[in-house]
């Protein structure tokens, strides 16, 4: 992954607060990568899913080859192929025919173990998820896949038995509770240091906590 995927942690004096959800994600991601399995991290927008996953995967590099794909619209299987082609830094032009494209991707994915972070996975429909399953099921590939997205991601995966049965771990991210804020010594960037009471008020105002 590039530095850009690490969100705002490169700002002066910024650091990641270790929450229970992040610790759980770290354990789940480590187990998923070790098993070359698939997992799904889902939850509402702004709950820290992407930051947590980026933080955990960064800790596995450079020993683990991590590739990130982010979807912003509903992709077809063809679009997923092209995104994988780009993420793998494959040389030349993408094949025109699906069968040739599939052979190229499977050959590349068999070269060494890799982990794919598929962010904004709520945009994926059953066809797109199925294509990831198709590549993961190939005996020669050595893939771990982490789907990260909103509720739609979880709903689509659960609806398809062939997909759902292959997900190794499910993890839901929820809002931080006031108690979690109070027990975490947050330090807000931009030079402002707020106590737990102020942070709880700010969280309620922004809709991040109940």
N, C-alpha and C positions, 0 to 999 in steps of 0.2 A: 504494500500500500504506500501511497505517497504521503508527504506531510500534509497535503491539503485535506486528506480524509480524516485527519486527527482533530478537526473542528477548531475550537478556540484554545486548546491547551498550550499552544505555542505563544500565547500572549504573555507579557511580563507578569511574573508572580502568580500566574494561573496554575491550578493543579486540579486533579480529579479527586472528588470526595468518594471514599469507599463506602457505598451503601450496601444494604443486604442484597438488593437486586443485583448489584455489580458483582459481589462475591459469589452469588449463585450462578450468574452468567459465566464467570471465570471458570468455575468448576464444570459447568455443563459444556462449555465450549472446549475445554481441555479434553474432556471425555469423548466428545463428538469427533474431534480431530484425531484423537488416538484410535478411535474405532473406525475411522473413515466412513462416518455415518452422516445422516441429515438431521438437522434440528430446526425448530421454528421458534423465534422470539417475536412475540406480538404484544400489542398494547396501544394505548392512545398516543396521539401526536404530542411531542414535547415531554414524554416520560423518561427519556434518557436511553432509549434502546440502542440507537446508533452509536452514541458516545461510548456506552458500555462495551459494545461489541468491538468497536475500533480499538479501545484501550486493551481489551483482552487479547485480540489478535496481534496487536503491536508487540505484546510481551512474548509472543511465540516466534516472532521474526528475529534474525534471518533464517533460523533453522527450518521454518515452515514457509513454503511458497504460497502467499496469500494474494488472491486476485479479487478485486471488487467490481461488481456490476450494480448500477443504480438505474432503475426504470422510472420514467416520468409519464408514461402513457401505457395503454394496454398493448403489449407486444404480441405479435404472432410468433409461431415457432420459427419462422424465417428470420424475424427480427432478433430472436434469442440467439440464433446461430451467428448472426453478424456481431452481436455484442460479445459473444464468447470468442470469436475470431479476433476481435480488437483487444479484449482483456488478456488473451494469451500471447499477444504481440507476434502473431504468425506472419510470416513473410509472404509477399506476393498478393495476388488478387483473390478474393473469396470465390470459391467454386459457384457455378451457376445452378447446378443440379443438386437437389437435396441429398441424394445418396452419396455423391462425391463429397459434399460438405460434411456429412455425418462421418464418413471414413476419415477425413482429415482431422476433425475434432477428436474422434476417438483415438487416433494414432498419437496426437499431441498430448492428450490427457493420460495416455499410458506411459509416457516417458518418465514421469516421477510423481510422487504424491503432491497434491495441491489442495488448497482450501479455497472455496468460492464463498464470498460474502455477497449475497443477493439482497440489496437494500431496496426499500420501497416496494416490497414484494406484494403489497395489497393490490398493485396494478396487474399482477399476473392472473390470467384465467386458467382454467383446467388444462388447456392445450399447452400453455407455456410451462406450467408446473410439470406436466407429463413429459415434456422434452428433457427437462433436467433429470427426471427419474430415469428416462431412457438411457441417458449418458451414464448416470450413476450405477445403473444395473449392469452395464457392460463389464464383464469380468476383468478385462484388461485395464480399465481405468482405476485410478487410485484417488478418488474424490471424497472430500468432506464438503458438505454444502450447508451453509447457515442462512436460512431465510429470515429476514427482518422486515416487519411491516405492521400495518394496522389490523383491525379486526377482520377485514376482508381476506387477508392472507390466511388467517386461522380458519375462517369459514370455508374457503375453497378447498384447502387441504383436508379438512375433516370430512367434507362432503364426498371425497373420492377415496374409496377403500384402498385402491392400489397405491395411492399417494400416502394416505394417513398411516397405513400399516408400516410404511418404510421410515417414518419420522421417529428418530431415536429418542429425542427429548423435546418436550413442549415447555416453554417458559413464558409466562405472562408478566409484563411490566405494568404496575399500577402507580398511582400518585403516591408521592411521599406523604406520610402522615406527619402531623405536628410533632409527635414524639420522635420520629426519625430525624426531623430537622433539628430538634432540640439536642439530640445526642450526637449529631454530626457537627463538628466545628467548621462551619462554612466560612470561607473568606471570599468575598465577592471581588472580582477584578475591577479594574479602573480606579483602584485606590480606596474604595469604600469597604469598610469592615462593619458588618451588621451583626447584631446579636440574634439569638434564636427567635425572640419575640418579634423583632422587625422582619425577619425572614418569613415567619409564619404569616404575618400580615401581608407581606409582599406576595407570597404564594397564593393566598386567598384572593387578592386583588387581581392577580394574573390568571387565576383559574387552574393553578397547578396542584393545589391541595384542597382536600375537602375539610 
